[in-house]
Amino acid sequence: MQKNLETKFLSDFEKNQNIAHKVCRVYTTNQDAHKDLFQEITIQLWKNYSKFRGDSKFSTWMYRVALNTAISLYRKSTRTVKTQDISDVAFKIKSSAYDDTEERQLSQLYKAIHQLNDIDKALIFLYLEDKPYKEISETLGITSVNARVKMNRAKEKLKNILNP
């Protein structure tokens, strides 16, 4: 049973691992922090995978876990990250190298996004991922109407930052 769960998790994770990389890119400013956050997101996904009921797509659930992990870690003033030794896990995840060549072109946008508060960052991130408002509201645990209102306000903040 455990082996089947591990195999299914590995398959789902490897198909969607760019979600974790993208969340890391939004919430970190250097490669070491990116790696640390990626590892913590991976651990949280594995710890909670047995609780994933399949009510939503795996990618939606992964966004939620990744965003919640990033927000909770980077809200802490001490910035200490509790980690678990990954060698304790019975499987090894093949992590493809993260190529940020295309994202360098988006550097100005990311700098502006970094100036937003955590919820606005999550909203803009999911919007840029072309997620429908229904999925955004499910991921963030707010109503669809509230997601639309918050999104309009976040877009306005972003416009003001990019075009002062």
DAFEN-V692437 format. One record per helix or strand. SS is the DSSP state (h for helix, s for strand). FROM is the first residue (numbers start at 1). TO is the last residue. If there is no record, write none. Layout:
SS,FROM,TO + SS,FROM,TO
This chain:
h,2,27 + h,31,49 + h,58,75 + h,86,88 + h,101,104 + h,107,114 + h,118,128 + h,133,140 + h,144,162
